[in-house]
Amino acid sequence: MRIRGALGWVASLIKKPVRQVPDIKYNPPIESPAYAQDSGPVVAIDEAHFNFHTMEGRYQPFAELLRRDGYIVWPLTSEFSIKNLEGVRILVVANALAERNHKEQDWSLPTPSAFSDEEIRSVHRWVEKGGALLLIADHMPWPGAAEKLAAAFGIRMNNGFALKEGSEDSTLVFRRSEGSLADHPISDGRSTTERIDSVASFVGSAFQVDERKNAQPLLILESDVVSFMPTVAWQFAPHTPRIPVGGWYQGAVLHCGEGRVAVFGEAAMFSAQLRGRKREPMGMNHPTAAENFQFVLNVAHWLSELLG
C-alpha cells in the first residue's frame, strides 16, 4: 500500500527536499496605500527563534508589501520582552523553532517550545496593553514550537499536517461563497476594491480557540480535511494517524485586553515564493491566490486598527 494524493506530495519532500526562495519580482498593485511612505506603524518580524521565514529571506515579499503600504518594517533579533517590544505596533512571529530542532535537526515528538515562559508572559502583557500579534505556525513541527505561546491566548494548535485526504492538490482554497472564508472586516476591507472572495493556503495546520475567548473565524477548514499526525515531521506511512479537523480554523482573530491577535496555520500564503528547480509559484504569486496579497494587507489593517 502506498501513500496517495496530497499526503504523497508532502511525503515526497522527504526523499527530495524542495528549495523555497522568495519571488523578489512579485509586485502587486496597491491602489490606496494605508499610510504615506515610511510613516505607518512599526512591524517587527521575529528573527530570534530560528525562524524559517525572515525579513530578508522567505518573507521578503511580505515585508516589501507592507513597506509599500506605508508600514515601517524591521527584524527583531532579540528575545521578547516589554523593553524590546517598545515602539512596535505589530509583532510578526512566523514559523519559529526551538534550538534543539534547529541545531540537531531532530523532528521527533515532543516538539519543544520555541519561547521561554518569560517571553510568553512578556508578549501577553504587551498585547494586553495595546500591542498586536500576528502568529503564524505552519504544519508540524511549527505548531508544536508555538503551542505554548498560542495557548496563552486560548489557541489550541494541532501539531500535524492539514490536508484533504485522497486529493492530488495540496492547496486549500477558502471561499466566501462556500462559507469557508468568513464575513469579517478583514475579508470586507476598507472598500469594495479590497473585498476578498477567496484565499489560498499551501499545506499548513489546524487549530481551535477556547470558546470564552470569543474569537472571530476567518479561514474555516472544510469537512473533508484531516490532520495527519506523524511522530516525526515529514515521515509518513499508510498507518500514520489522522484526525478529522473539519470546522477547525486555519485563520482567526481575537481581542486581548487593549490589543489584537491574528493567528494562522499556514505561512506561505503570506509570502511569494518559488519552489523547486522549475521555480513554481507558491504563495501570493500562485494562480489560485490572486487575492492573497490584499488579504495580507487587510490583516495588517485590522491589527493596526484601520479596520474594526
C-alpha positions, 0 to 999 in steps of 0.5 A: 500500500502506498501513500496517495494524493496530497499526503504523497506530495508532502511525503515526497519532500522527504526523499527530495527536499524542495528549495523555497526562495522568495519571488523578489519580482512579485509586485502587486498593485496597491491602489490606496496605500494605508499610510504615506511612505515610511510613516505607518506603524512599526512591524517587527518580524521575529528573527530570534527563534530560528525562524524559517521565514525572515525579513530578508529571506522567505518573507521578503515579499511580505515585508516589501508589501507592507513597506509599500503600504506605508508600514515601517518594517524591521527584524527583531533579533532579540528575545521578547520582552516589554523593553524590546517590544517598545515602539512596535505596533505589530509583532510578526512571529512566523514559523519559529523553532526551538534550538534543539530542532534547529541545531540537531535537526531532530523532528521527533515528538515532543516538539519543544517550545520555541519561547521561554515562559518569560517571553510568553508572559512578556508578549501577553502583557504587551498585547494586553496593553495595546500591542498586536500579534500576528502568529503564524505556525505552519504544519508540524513541527511549527505548531508544536514550537508555538503551542505554548505561546498560542495557548496563552491566548486560548489557541489550541494548535494541532501539531500535524499536517492539514490536508484533504485526504485522497486529493492530488492538490495540496492547496486549500482554497477558502471561499466566501461563497462556500462559507469557508472564508468568513464575513469579517472586516478583514475579508470586507476591507476598507472598500469594495476594491479590497473585498476578498472572495477567496484565499489560498493556503499551501499545506499548513495546520489546524487549530481551535480557540477556547470558546470564552475567548470569543474569537472571530473565524476567518479561514474555516477548514472544510469537512473533508480535511484531516490532520495527519499526525506523524511522530516525526515531521515529514515521515509518513506511512499508510498507518500514520494517524489522522484526525478529522479537523473539519470546522477547525480554523486555519485563520482567526482573530481575537481581542486581548485586553487593549490589543489584537491577535491574528493567528494562522496555520499556514505561512506561505500564503503570506509570502511569494515564493518559488519552489523547486528547480522549475521555480513554481509559484507558491504563495501570493504569486500562485494562480489560485491566490490572486487575492492573497496579497490584499488579504495580507494587507487587510490583516495588517489593517485590522491589527493596526486598527484601520479596520474594526 
